[in-house]
Amino acid sequence: MSRPDAGGLRYGWTTGACATAATKAAHAALLTGEFPDPVEITLPKGQRPAFALAVEEIGDGFATAGIVKDAGDDPDVTHGALIRSTVRRGAPGTGVAFRAGPGVGTVTRPGLPLDVGEPAINPVPRQMMRDVLGDADVIVEISVDGGAELARRTWNPRLGILGGLSILGTTGVVVPYSCSAWIDSIRRGIDVARAAGRTHVAGATGSTSERVVAELYGLPEEALLDMGDFAGAVLKYLRRHPVPRLTIAGGIGKLAKLAAGHLDLHSARSQVDFALLASMVGDPDTAGRVRAANTALDALQICGRAGVPLGDLVAARARDTALGVLRGAPVAVDVVVIDRAGTIVGRAGESA
């Protein structure tokens, strides 16, 4: 099911893609009594992978399909996990309802892109499943064998996602994690931009921030650096191979880490410093609530209600970190902070 990338590493498929394929197969079996195997789905960027079924079960008013996740060459905690979807008929006119089965967590704290009490099935996988179900009135229960145990090896418990894993993925594809390969690609991206005569490049932490910054400044593809978590790699290479202007774009959580001086923004190697965020807030009551926040997004929302521009404050501190790494190199820096919806919530620097 996985495919090679340009560097010889295999891409894999997200839990969201596996859950979608299992849901499509289970729904087909509920309607026809037959499971499609393999089952093909269309991912958000148009890829059409096919998945073999590991579980097929039809019972009284339900059908269950299961798929073993292949994360390719990524050291993913869920690689090899069995992801099941059980589809039942719902009441007419109710549409698609999602349930957390065994091994899938439930949201218990605010600050995540799902309401408290909801199963931890993220918005893009939900939409992917709705797309394969069409206008069906069904209840979809996603479960992961051993998911509660696997979740202990993630940040889910700390984030208030209890009982299991999250069903994740914005593209459906797992890109193999390789520090050396990723950092090399960042360097090559800067080289290409310089060779093309680009005077403005952008390093984005993810696909949403990349889209936002490209639209904001009208940047072409060769000016966009797939920075990911490696802010330090971008800044250190630009220090030696400068481009006149750099925009750093990312979500509030990632850039809060950069604001704290972290150059590797991966969740396994750096955490949001809520005490630092609180120190940026003048009002003692708001600062106290920020210090106790669950996520950076939660802190942003707290400050928004209090009229405190936390996004701008984080952007300014992140810019200071970047300028410190650049050490006087002829690179002008601005920072753009977004929320999960892709809305700009903070800016600092040249165009702020």
C-alpha positions as CSV (number, residue, x, y, z in Angstrom):
1,M,0.0,0.0,0.0
2,S,2.9,2.4,0.6
3,R,4.9,3.9,-2.2
4,P,8.5,5.1,-2.6
5,D,9.4,8.8,-2.4
6,A,12.2,10.5,-4.3
7,G,14.7,9.6,-1.6
8,G,13.9,5.9,-1.5
9,L,11.8,6.0,1.6
10,R,8.2,4.7,1.6
11,Y,5.3,6.9,2.2
12,G,2.5,5.5,4.3
13,W,-1.1,6.2,5.1
14,T,-2.6,8.0,8.0
15,T,-5.1,6.6,10.5
16,G,-7.7,8.9,8.9
17,A,-7.1,7.3,5.4
18,C,-7.3,3.8,6.9
19,A,-10.5,4.6,8.8
20,T,-12.0,6.1,5.6
21,A,-11.3,3.0,3.6
22,A,-12.6,0.7,6.3
23,T,-15.8,2.9,6.5
24,K,-16.3,2.7,2.8
25,A,-16.0,-1.1,2.8
26,A,-18.2,-1.5,5.8
27,H,-20.9,0.7,4.4
28,A,-20.8,-1.2,1.1
29,A,-21.2,-4.5,3.0
30,L,-24.1,-3.1,5.0
31,L,-25.9,-2.2,1.8
32,T,-25.0,-5.2,-0.4
33,G,-23.8,-7.9,1.9
34,E,-20.4,-7.9,0.1
35,F,-17.1,-6.3,1.1
36,P,-15.1,-4.6,-1.7
37,D,-11.5,-5.9,-1.2
38,P,-9.3,-4.1,-1.9
39,V,-11.2,-0.9,-1.3
40,E,-10.1,2.3,-3.0
41,I,-10.5,5.9,-1.8
42,T,-9.6,9.3,-3.0
43,L,-7.4,11.4,-0.7
44,P,-7.6,15.2,-0.4
45,K,-4.8,15.8,-2.9
46,G,-6.2,13.3,-5.4
47,Q,-4.2,10.2,-4.8
48,R,-6.2,7.0,-5.0
49,P,-4.7,4.3,-2.8
50,A,-6.3,0.8,-2.4
51,F,-6.4,-1.0,0.9
52,A,-6.6,-4.7,1.6
53,L,-9.1,-5.7,4.3
54,A,-7.9,-7.6,7.4
55,V,-11.3,-7.9,9.1
56,E,-14.8,-8.5,7.5
57,E,-17.9,-9.0,9.7
58,I,-21.6,-8.6,9.1
59,G,-24.1,-8.8,11.9
60,D,-27.6,-7.8,12.7
61,G,-27.8,-4.2,11.5
62,F,-24.1,-3.6,11.2
63,A,-21.0,-4.3,9.2
64,T,-17.4,-4.0,10.3
65,A,-14.2,-3.7,8.2
66,G,-10.7,-3.5,9.5
67,I,-7.4,-2.3,7.9
68,V,-3.8,-2.7,9.2
69,K,-2.1,0.7,9.0
70,D,1.1,0.9,7.0
71,A,3.1,4.0,7.9
72,G,5.8,3.3,5.4
73,D,9.2,4.1,6.6
74,D,8.0,6.5,9.2
75,P,8.6,5.5,12.9
76,D,4.9,6.0,13.6
77,V,3.5,4.7,16.9
78,T,0.4,3.4,15.0
79,H,2.3,1.5,12.3
80,G,0.8,-2.0,12.2
81,A,-2.3,-1.1,14.2
82,L,-5.6,-2.6,13.2
83,I,-8.1,0.2,12.5
84,R,-11.8,-0.9,12.4
85,S,-14.9,0.9,11.3
86,T,-18.4,-0.4,12.3
87,V,-21.2,1.2,10.3
88,R,-24.8,1.0,11.5
89,R,-28.0,2.5,10.0
90,G,-29.1,5.7,11.7
91,A,-32.5,7.4,11.9
92,P,-33.7,9.0,8.6
93,G,-32.5,12.5,8.2
94,T,-29.7,12.3,10.8
95,G,-26.8,12.2,8.4
96,V,-23.4,10.8,9.6
97,A,-22.7,10.5,13.3
98,F,-19.3,9.5,14.7
99,R,-18.6,7.4,17.8
100,A,-15.4,6.5,19.6
101,G,-15.0,2.7,19.8
102,P,-12.4,0.9,21.9
103,G,-8.9,2.4,21.4
104,V,-10.2,5.8,20.1
105,G,-10.0,8.7,22.5
106,T,-12.6,11.2,23.6
107,V,-11.9,15.0,23.9
108,T,-12.2,16.2,27.5
109,R,-10.6,19.6,27.4
110,P,-11.1,22.8,25.3
111,G,-8.5,24.1,22.9
112,L,-8.6,21.3,20.3
113,P,-10.4,21.5,16.9
114,L,-13.2,19.3,18.4
115,D,-15.7,20.0,21.0
116,V,-15.4,18.5,24.5
117,G,-17.2,15.1,24.6
118,E,-16.5,14.4,20.9
119,P,-14.6,11.3,19.7
120,A,-11.1,12.2,18.7
121,I,-11.7,11.9,15.0
122,N,-10.2,15.0,13.5
123,P,-12.1,17.2,11.0
124,V,-10.4,16.1,7.8
125,P,-10.8,12.4,8.4
126,R,-14.5,13.1,9.3
127,Q,-14.9,14.9,6.0
128,M,-13.2,12.1,4.1
129,M,-15.6,9.6,5.6
130,R,-18.6,11.8,4.9
131,D,-17.4,12.0,1.3
132,V,-17.4,8.2,0.8
133,L,-20.8,7.8,2.6
134,G,-22.6,10.4,0.6
135,D,-26.1,11.2,1.9
136,A,-26.3,8.1,4.0
137,D,-27.9,8.2,7.5
138,V,-25.4,6.1,9.5
139,I,-23.5,5.8,12.7
140,V,-19.8,5.3,12.2
141,E,-17.8,3.8,15.1
142,I,-14.0,3.8,14.7
143,S,-11.9,1.7,16.9
144,V,-8.2,0.8,17.1
145,D,-7.0,-2.5,18.6
146,G,-4.7,-1.7,21.5
147,G,-5.2,2.0,20.9
148,A,-5.5,2.8,24.6
149,E,-2.0,1.4,25.2
150,L,-0.6,3.0,22.2
151,A,-2.0,6.4,23.2
152,R,0.1,6.3,26.4
153,R,3.1,6.8,24.0
154,T,1.6,10.0,22.6
155,W,0.7,13.4,24.0
156,N,-3.0,12.6,24.0
157,P,-3.3,12.1,27.8
158,R,-1.7,15.5,28.4
159,L,-4.0,17.1,25.9
160,G,-7.0,15.7,27.6
161,I,-7.8,13.1,24.9
162,L,-8.6,10.1,27.1
163,G,-9.2,6.4,26.3
164,G,-7.2,6.0,23.2
165,L,-5.7,7.5,20.0
166,S,-6.8,10.3,17.7
167,I,-7.8,9.6,14.1
168,L,-5.5,12.0,12.3
169,G,-4.3,13.2,8.9
170,T,-4.9,16.3,6.7
171,T,-3.6,14.7,3.5
172,G,-4.1,11.0,4.1
173,V,-0.3,10.4,3.5
174,V,2.4,9.8,6.1
175,V,5.7,11.4,4.9
176,P,8.6,9.4,6.3
177,Y,10.3,11.2,9.1
178,S,14.0,11.5,8.4
179,C,15.9,14.5,10.0
180,S,18.8,14.3,7.5
181,A,16.6,13.9,4.5
182,W,14.2,16.7,5.5
183,I,17.0,19.1,6.4
184,D,18.7,18.3,3.1
185,S,15.5,19.1,1.3
186,I,15.3,22.4,3.1
187,R,18.8,23.3,2.0
188,R,18.1,22.3,-1.5
189,G,14.9,24.4,-1.5
190,I,16.9,27.5,-0.5
191,D,19.5,26.7,-3.2
192,V,16.7,26.5,-5.8
193,A,15.1,29.8,-4.7
194,R,18.5,31.6,-4.8
195,A,19.2,30.1,-8.3
196,A,15.8,31.3,-9.5
197,G,16.6,34.8,-8.3
198,R,14.0,34.8,-5.5
199,T,14.4,37.6,-3.0
200,H,11.6,36.4,-0.7
201,V,11.2,32.9,0.7
202,A,8.8,31.5,3.2
203,G,9.3,28.7,5.7
204,A,6.0,27.1,6.8
205,T,5.4,24.6,9.5
206,G,2.6,22.8,7.6
207,S,0.4,22.8,4.5
208,T,-2.2,25.3,5.9
209,S,0.4,27.9,6.9
210,E,2.1,27.4,3.5
211,R,-1.1,28.0,1.7
212,V,-1.8,31.1,3.8
213,V,1.6,32.7,3.3
214,A,1.7,31.9,-0.5
215,E,-1.7,33.6,-0.9
216,L,-0.7,36.5,1.3
217,Y,2.4,37.4,-0.6
218,G,1.8,35.8,-4.0
219,L,4.8,33.5,-3.6
220,P,5.6,30.9,-6.3
221,E,6.3,27.3,-5.4
222,E,10.1,27.6,-5.6
223,A,9.9,30.3,-2.9
224,L,8.1,28.0,-0.4
225,L,10.3,26.0,2.0
226,D,8.8,22.8,3.5
227,M,10.2,23.8,6.9
228,G,8.1,21.5,9.0
229,D,9.5,21.4,12.5
230,F,13.0,22.3,11.4
231,A,13.1,26.1,11.9
232,G,16.7,25.9,12.9
233,A,17.7,24.3,9.7
234,V,16.1,27.1,7.7
235,L,17.7,29.8,9.8
236,K,21.2,28.3,10.0
237,Y,21.4,27.7,6.2
238,L,20.1,31.2,5.4
239,R,22.7,32.6,7.7
240,R,25.4,31.2,5.3
241,H,23.3,31.5,2.1
242,P,21.2,34.6,2.6
243,V,18.0,35.5,0.8
244,P,16.9,39.2,1.3
245,R,13.6,38.3,3.0
246,L,12.3,35.4,5.0
247,T,8.7,34.9,6.2
248,I,8.2,32.3,8.9
249,A,4.6,31.0,9.0
250,G,3.0,28.5,11.3
251,G,0.3,27.7,13.8
252,I,0.3,29.3,17.2
253,G,1.6,26.2,18.9
254,K,4.6,25.7,16.7
255,L,5.5,29.4,16.8
256,A,5.1,29.6,20.5
257,K,7.9,27.1,20.7
258,L,10.1,29.2,18.4
259,A,9.2,32.2,20.6
260,A,10.6,30.3,23.5
261,G,13.9,29.7,21.7
262,H,13.3,26.2,20.4
263,L,14.6,25.5,16.9
264,D,13.2,22.0,16.6
265,L,9.4,22.3,16.9
266,H,8.6,18.6,17.0
267,S,6.3,17.6,19.9
268,A,8.7,14.9,21.0
269,R,11.6,17.5,21.5
270,S,10.0,20.7,22.5
271,Q,6.8,21.8,24.4
272,V,4.8,25.0,24.6
273,D,6.0,27.1,27.6
274,F,2.7,28.3,29.1
275,A,4.6,30.2,31.8
276,L,6.4,32.2,29.0
277,L,3.1,32.9,27.3
278,A,1.6,34.0,30.6
279,S,4.5,36.4,31.1
280,M,3.6,38.2,27.8
281,V,0.1,39.0,29.2
282,G,-0.3,42.1,31.4
283,D,-3.6,41.3,33.1
284,P,-2.9,39.0,36.1
285,D,-6.2,37.2,35.8
286,T,-5.8,36.5,32.1
287,A,-2.1,35.5,32.7
288,G,-3.2,33.0,35.3
289,R,-5.7,31.4,32.9
290,V,-3.1,31.2,30.1
291,R,-0.6,29.5,32.5
292,A,-3.3,26.8,33.1
293,A,-4.3,26.5,29.5
294,N,-4.4,23.1,27.8
295,T,-3.0,24.1,24.5
296,A,-1.5,27.1,22.7
297,L,-4.8,27.4,20.8
298,D,-6.7,27.4,24.2
299,A,-4.3,30.2,25.4
300,L,-5.0,32.2,22.2
301,Q,-8.7,31.9,22.7
302,I,-8.4,33.0,26.3
303,C,-6.4,36.1,25.3
304,G,-8.8,36.8,22.4
305,R,-11.7,37.0,24.8
306,A,-9.7,39.4,27.0
307,G,-8.6,41.6,24.2
308,V,-4.9,40.6,24.5
309,P,-3.1,40.2,21.1
310,L,-1.2,37.0,22.0
311,G,-0.7,36.1,18.4
312,D,1.2,39.3,17.7
313,L,3.2,38.9,20.9
314,V,4.2,35.4,20.0
315,A,5.1,36.5,16.5
316,A,7.4,39.2,17.8
317,R,9.2,36.8,20.2
318,A,9.5,34.2,17.4
319,R,11.0,36.9,15.2
320,D,13.5,37.8,17.9
321,T,14.6,34.1,18.0
322,A,15.0,34.0,14.3
323,L,17.1,37.2,14.2
324,G,19.3,35.8,16.9
325,V,20.1,32.7,14.9
326,L,20.7,34.7,11.7
327,R,23.4,36.7,13.6
328,G,23.3,39.8,11.5
329,A,23.0,38.1,8.1
330,P,21.3,40.3,5.5
331,V,17.9,38.7,5.9
332,A,14.8,40.7,6.8
333,V,12.4,38.5,8.8
334,D,8.7,38.7,9.3
335,V,6.4,36.2,11.1
336,V,2.8,35.2,10.4
337,V,0.9,33.2,13.0
338,I,-2.3,31.3,12.1
339,D,-5.0,29.3,13.9
340,R,-6.2,25.9,12.9
341,A,-8.7,27.4,10.4
342,G,-5.9,29.2,8.6
343,T,-6.9,32.7,9.9
344,I,-4.0,35.0,10.6
345,V,-4.0,35.8,14.3
346,G,-0.6,37.4,14.7
347,R,2.1,39.2,12.7
348,A,5.5,40.8,13.3
349,G,8.2,42.3,11.2
350,E,8.3,44.0,7.8
351,S,4.6,43.7,6.9
352,A,3.0,43.6,10.3
